[in-house]
Amino acid sequence: MSSNPDEATPQEGEIRIDASQLRPGVHVRLPVSWVKHQFMFSSFVIENEEQVRLIAAMKLPQLFCDPARCKVPPRPLQEVAAVDHDAELAAQAERESLAALEAARMDASRERERMMEGLRQRLVKAGQLHHKAAATVSSAIRNFGTSPRQSVKDLTRICEESTTALFSDPDSAFVLVVDKARNDRQAVHALSVMTLSLLLGKQAGLSEQALRVLGTGALLHDIGARLITPSILRNPARNRYEEKFFRAHCRNGYDEALQAGALSPPILEAILSHHERCDGSGFPDRLMGNAIPLTARMVGIADRFDTLVNPGEPRLAIGPAEALATMWSRDQKGFDSGLLQLFVRAMGVYPPGSIVQLSDGQIGTVVGSAPVSKPLAPKVMIYAPEVPRHQAIIADLATQEVVTIERPLRLQDRSVEELNYLLPHRKVDWSCST
């Protein structure tokens, strides 16, 4: 593949071997594209004799082996040479192996197409929900000053619908975060923070009623910012006057929401205190630790994450995996440690939408969460331009132990061709400010 080193050249530590030297436990690398064989990876440790026969049937002129990754050494050439096989039986076995190989390749292709179609349908459904919700949220925020009760009613309904979607399909619900719109940035930011807050609340075991309260507070958390000029919101280096004006949005939003009536204390607390930090460095009241209300602590974590991946200044944007690492390493003192741990667990080490590099050099995007027992092994769609997108290779890293995720990658560092292939429906754009 285009992202790999020369497939026909030995990589560091590899030796050339013959198919006759293969046996279960030997590491092998097939120097051909994935579309030309049935195996999930081109580099793996052979599991059984069937795999040995299938590889031999490919009649590749050369194979490569990394002895350091072998569980047993390759068979010596002289050992194989001493074995005499009946020509007719060997020919028949070869024909059977080739037939089995072709059948397996067709089955694997059909299974990939089925998986991709299911993924596509879920993403389309989530995208439609996001588009509809964004329009409603935009209208509700815009009309909050004149029709606060109707706005709250509309936002509560959006929260209820999103909570239902979250419980039924968590991975696709995350699309509400990564499928960023370009028109009303405050609306899509509110939707993102709501979805992230719901993911955290679900991980924390909140009831559905509590989740609805949390989600509504998240949708309204920046209601006081709607009158701030976009130039101030987007500016990462605000002067003292601009920063004071920006920080006033918490108190202004709280006062306005309080006057609107019909909002529960947890929702009001999320509006007022979502920028407070556990170490006392936040605003507007420099609250510390548990003095910060629970909903505000949760919404604050969600708001920070979305701000990292969608900052006002596009050059400062980072991917979701990098954002989690930043919050854990650099911002940890500012957040409730227990909630932050739950947030990382809810998102996964590599959240859906993360572009990653695998240990064999391949590039892919995370399209499915990792199981709890293997948090570093999500489902990854591989960049393989020679494979039609509807048949794209989806590697379930949890089902094998050979290939792992080596590191997350910045979207800005990837080519347009890669992003169009890996993120065709989500329209991820980490440079879109909110």
Solvent accessible surface area in square Angstrom, and as a share of the most:
residue,aa,sasa,rsa
1,M,23,0.10
2,S,84,0.54
3,S,37,0.24
4,N,36,0.18
5,P,75,0.47
6,D,95,0.49
7,E,44,0.20
8,A,49,0.38
9,T,65,0.38
10,P,45,0.28
11,Q,64,0.29
12,E,174,0.78
13,G,52,0.50
14,E,26,0.12
15,I,79,0.40
16,R,142,0.52
17,I,11,0.06
18,D,71,0.37
19,A,29,0.23
20,S,40,0.26
21,Q,24,0.10
22,L,1,0.00
23,R,65,0.24
24,P,47,0.29
25,G,8,0.08
26,V,0,0.00
27,H,1,0.00
28,V,0,0.00
29,R,15,0.06
30,L,2,0.01
31,P,18,0.11
32,V,28,0.16
33,S,16,0.10
34,W,11,0.04
35,V,46,0.27
36,K,119,0.51
37,H,8,0.04
38,Q,47,0.21
39,F,20,0.08
40,M,91,0.41
41,F,7,0.03
42,S,13,0.09
43,S,8,0.05
44,F,17,0.07
45,V,25,0.14
46,I,2,0.01
47,E,129,0.58
48,N,67,0.35
49,E,76,0.34
50,E,71,0.32
51,Q,31,0.14
52,V,17,0.09
53,R,116,0.42
54,L,8,0.04
55,I,2,0.01
56,A,44,0.34
57,A,6,0.05
58,M,33,0.15
59,K,140,0.59
60,L,38,0.19
61,P,133,0.83
62,Q,46,0.21
63,L,3,0.01
64,F,0,0.00
65,C,0,0.00
66,D,23,0.12
67,P,65,0.41
68,A,96,0.74
69,R,96,0.35
70,C,26,0.16
71,K,163,0.69
72,V,53,0.31
73,P,88,0.56
74,P,24,0.15
75,R,75,0.27
76,P,55,0.35
77,L,102,0.51
78,Q,134,0.59
79,E,84,0.38
80,V,37,0.21
81,A,85,0.66
82,A,86,0.67
83,V,81,0.47
84,D,137,0.71
85,H,134,0.60
86,D,82,0.42
87,A,83,0.64
88,E,112,0.50
89,L,125,0.62
90,A,49,0.38
91,A,36,0.28
92,Q,76,0.34
93,A,46,0.36
94,E,56,0.25
95,R,124,0.45
96,E,100,0.45
97,S,11,0.07
98,L,77,0.38
99,A,64,0.50
100,A,42,0.33
101,L,14,0.07
102,E,86,0.39
103,A,55,0.42
104,A,27,0.21
105,R,82,0.30
106,M,93,0.41
107,D,80,0.41
108,A,30,0.23
109,S,21,0.14
110,R,133,0.49
111,E,75,0.33
112,R,52,0.19
113,E,66,0.30
114,R,151,0.55
115,M,53,0.24
116,M,15,0.07
117,E,70,0.31
118,G,24,0.23
119,L,11,0.05
120,R,91,0.33
121,Q,100,0.44
122,R,102,0.37
123,L,13,0.07
124,V,55,0.32
125,K,150,0.64
126,A,8,0.06
127,G,18,0.18
128,Q,119,0.53
129,L,43,0.21
130,H,8,0.04
131,H,139,0.62
132,K,122,0.52
133,A,2,0.02
134,A,15,0.11
135,A,65,0.50
136,T,24,0.14
137,V,0,0.00
138,S,15,0.10
139,S,40,0.26
140,A,3,0.02
141,I,10,0.05
142,R,158,0.58
143,N,62,0.32
144,F,1,0.01
145,G,48,0.46
146,T,122,0.71
147,S,48,0.31
148,P,33,0.21
149,R,155,0.57
150,Q,93,0.41
151,S,2,0.01
152,V,17,0.10
153,K,136,0.58
154,D,31,0.16
155,L,0,0.00
156,T,44,0.25
157,R,96,0.35
158,I,2,0.01
159,C,0,0.00
160,E,69,0.31
161,E,63,0.28
162,S,5,0.03
163,T,1,0.00
164,T,87,0.50
165,A,25,0.19
166,L,2,0.01
167,F,90,0.37
168,S,89,0.58
169,D,35,0.18
170,P,59,0.37
171,D,34,0.18
172,S,7,0.05
173,A,5,0.04
174,F,5,0.02
175,V,2,0.01
176,L,2,0.01
177,V,0,0.00
178,V,0,0.00
179,D,11,0.06
180,K,11,0.05
181,A,26,0.20
182,R,175,0.64
183,N,129,0.66
184,D,46,0.24
185,R,86,0.31
186,Q,38,0.17
187,A,1,0.00
188,V,1,0.00
189,H,15,0.07
190,A,3,0.02
191,L,0,0.00
192,S,0,0.00
193,V,0,0.00
194,M,0,0.00
195,T,4,0.02
196,L,0,0.00
197,S,0,0.00
198,L,2,0.01
199,L,16,0.08
200,L,0,0.00
201,G,0,0.00
202,K,71,0.30
203,Q,65,0.29
204,A,38,0.30
205,G,62,0.60
206,L,47,0.24
207,S,68,0.44
208,E,87,0.39
209,Q,115,0.51
210,A,37,0.29
211,L,0,0.00
212,R,60,0.22
213,V,35,0.20
214,L,2,0.01
215,G,0,0.00
216,T,4,0.02
217,G,0,0.00
218,A,0,0.00
219,L,3,0.01
220,L,0,0.00
221,H,1,0.00
222,D,22,0.11
223,I,2,0.01
224,G,10,0.10
225,A,5,0.04
226,R,51,0.18
227,L,143,0.71
228,I,12,0.06
229,T,70,0.41
230,P,80,0.50
231,S,70,0.45
232,I,20,0.10
233,L,58,0.29
234,R,93,0.34
235,N,45,0.23
236,P,88,0.55
237,A,81,0.63
238,R,60,0.22
239,N,85,0.44
240,R,219,0.80
241,Y,155,0.59
242,E,37,0.17
243,E,45,0.20
244,K,154,0.65
245,F,86,0.36
246,F,27,0.11
247,R,94,0.34
248,A,37,0.29
249,H,2,0.01
250,C,0,0.00
251,R,93,0.34
252,N,81,0.42
253,G,0,0.00
254,Y,48,0.18
255,D,59,0.31
256,E,49,0.22
257,A,0,0.00
258,L,92,0.46
259,Q,154,0.68
260,A,11,0.09
261,G,26,0.25
262,A,80,0.62
263,L,18,0.09
264,S,41,0.26
265,P,88,0.56
266,P,44,0.28
267,I,14,0.07
268,L,17,0.08
269,E,59,0.26
270,A,1,0.00
271,I,0,0.00
272,L,26,0.13
273,S,3,0.02
274,H,0,0.00
275,H,29,0.13
276,E,7,0.03
277,R,36,0.13
278,C,25,0.15
279,D,67,0.35
280,G,6,0.06
281,S,62,0.40
282,G,3,0.03
283,F,22,0.09
284,P,42,0.27
285,D,61,0.32
286,R,154,0.56
287,L,52,0.26
288,M,117,0.52
289,G,27,0.26
290,N,129,0.66
291,A,66,0.51
292,I,2,0.01
293,P,30,0.19
294,L,79,0.39
295,T,18,0.10
296,A,1,0.01
297,R,39,0.14
298,M,2,0.01
299,V,0,0.00
300,G,1,0.01
301,I,1,0.00
302,A,0,0.00
303,D,7,0.04
304,R,56,0.20
305,F,0,0.00
306,D,0,0.00
307,T,58,0.34
308,L,18,0.09
309,V,0,0.00
310,N,2,0.01
311,P,15,0.09
312,G,17,0.16
313,E,39,0.17
314,P,55,0.35
315,R,179,0.65
316,L,94,0.47
317,A,0,0.00
318,I,20,0.10
319,G,8,0.08
320,P,1,0.01
321,A,9,0.07
322,E,63,0.28
323,A,0,0.00
324,L,7,0.03
325,A,59,0.46
326,T,21,0.12
327,M,0,0.00
328,W,101,0.35
329,S,92,0.59
330,R,163,0.59
331,D,25,0.13
332,Q,60,0.27
333,K,171,0.73
334,G,10,0.09
335,F,13,0.05
336,D,31,0.16
337,S,62,0.40
338,G,37,0.36
339,L,14,0.07
340,L,1,0.00
341,Q,86,0.38
342,L,39,0.20
343,F,0,0.00
344,V,36,0.21
345,R,144,0.52
346,A,29,0.22
347,M,8,0.03
348,G,20,0.19
349,V,56,0.32
350,Y,30,0.11
351,P,0,0.00
352,P,6,0.04
353,G,0,0.00
354,S,2,0.01
355,I,2,0.01
356,V,0,0.00
357,Q,36,0.16
358,L,0,0.00
359,S,53,0.34
360,D,37,0.19
361,G,19,0.18
362,Q,1,0.00
363,I,5,0.03
364,G,0,0.00
365,T,1,0.01
366,V,0,0.00
367,V,11,0.06
368,G,4,0.04
369,S,58,0.37
370,A,26,0.20
371,P,57,0.36
372,V,142,0.81
373,S,98,0.63
374,K,81,0.34
375,P,70,0.44
376,L,105,0.52
377,A,13,0.10
378,P,2,0.01
379,K,73,0.31
380,V,0,0.00
381,M,4,0.02
382,I,0,0.00
383,Y,21,0.08
384,A,0,0.00
385,P,67,0.42
386,E,79,0.36
387,V,4,0.02
388,P,68,0.43
389,R,109,0.40
390,H,102,0.45
391,Q,42,0.18
392,A,0,0.00
393,I,6,0.03
394,I,9,0.04
395,A,0,0.00
396,D,36,0.19
397,L,4,0.02
398,A,17,0.13
399,T,105,0.61
400,Q,37,0.16
401,E,153,0.69
402,V,37,0.21
403,V,2,0.01
404,T,73,0.43
405,I,18,0.09
406,E,97,0.43
407,R,120,0.44
408,P,53,0.34
409,L,15,0.07
410,R,78,0.28
411,L,11,0.05
412,Q,77,0.34
413,D,95,0.49
414,R,59,0.22
415,S,51,0.33
416,V,101,0.58
417,E,112,0.50
418,E,15,0.07
419,L,44,0.22
420,N,85,0.43
421,Y,20,0.08
422,L,3,0.02
423,L,13,0.06
424,P,38,0.24
425,H,69,0.31
426,R,8,0.03
427,K,130,0.55
428,V,20,0.11
429,D,29,0.15
430,W,4,0.01
431,S,44,0.28
432,C,6,0.04
433,S,3,0.02
434,T,38,0.22
